[in-house]
Amino acid sequence: MILRRNCKETAALLLAREDRKLGLEEKLALRLHLAACDACPLFAKQVLTLRSAFTQWRHQADSGEAAAPTPPGDQP
């Protein structure tokens, strides 16, 4: 069981957890690295922000709302 991960491996795990459920070893390795690293928690927050933005975009697209606001001057 290898729990020590470098930043590159941790970034891969952060992205992988968006697509699949991580195993116990991967979850532990991720937690340990995030607790010890200054940069990776910031990347994790960015990944969560992107997930939230895409979820909102999908919801907006599914509800039939306009994807972009009408530019000024194009309004009747």
C-alpha positions in Angstrom: 0.0 0.0 0.0 1.6 3.2 -1.2 0.1 6.3 0.5 2.7 8.8 -0.5 1.8 10.6 -3.7 3.5 13.6 -5.4 1.5 16.6 -6.7 1.2 15.2 -10.2 -0.3 11.9 -8.9 -2.6 13.8 -6.5 -3.9 16.0 -9.3 -4.6 12.9 -11.3 -6.6 11.5 -8.3 -8.5 14.8 -7.9 -9.6 14.6 -11.6 -10.3 10.8 -11.4 -12.7 11.3 -8.5 -14.8 13.4 -10.9 -15.3 10.3 -13.1 -15.3 7.4 -10.6 -15.4 6.5 -7.0 -11.9 6.3 -5.5 -10.8 3.2 -3.6 -9.8 3.3 0.1 -6.1 3.5 -0.6 -6.6 6.4 -3.1 -8.8 8.3 -0.7 -6.3 8.0 2.1 -3.4 9.0 -0.1 -5.4 12.0 -1.3 -6.2 13.1 2.2 -2.6 12.7 3.4 -1.2 14.7 0.5 -3.8 17.5 0.7 -3.1 17.8 4.4 0.7 18.3 3.8 0.7 20.3 0.5 0.0 24.0 0.1 -0.8 24.0 -3.7 -2.9 20.9 -4.2 -5.9 22.0 -1.9 -6.1 25.1 -4.2 -6.3 22.9 -7.2 -8.9 20.7 -5.5 -11.0 23.9 -4.9 -10.6 24.9 -8.6 -11.8 21.4 -9.7 -14.9 21.8 -7.4 -15.6 25.3 -8.8 -15.4 23.9 -12.4 -17.8 21.1 -11.4 -20.2 23.6 -10.0 -20.0 25.9 -13.0 -20.6 23.0 -15.4 -23.5 21.7 -13.3 -25.1 25.2 -13.4 -24.5 25.4 -17.2 -26.0 22.0 -17.8 -29.1 22.9 -15.7 -29.5 26.2 -17.6 -29.1 24.5 -21.0 -31.6 21.7 -20.0 -34.2 24.3 -18.8 -34.1 26.0 -22.2 -32.9 29.4 -20.9 -30.7 31.5 -23.1 -27.1 30.4 -22.9 -25.7 34.0 -23.1 -27.2 37.4 -22.3 -28.4 39.5 -25.2 -25.8 42.2 -26.0 -26.8 45.8 -25.4 -28.4 47.4 -28.4 -29.9 44.2 -29.7 -32.9 44.5 -27.4 -36.2 45.6 -28.9 
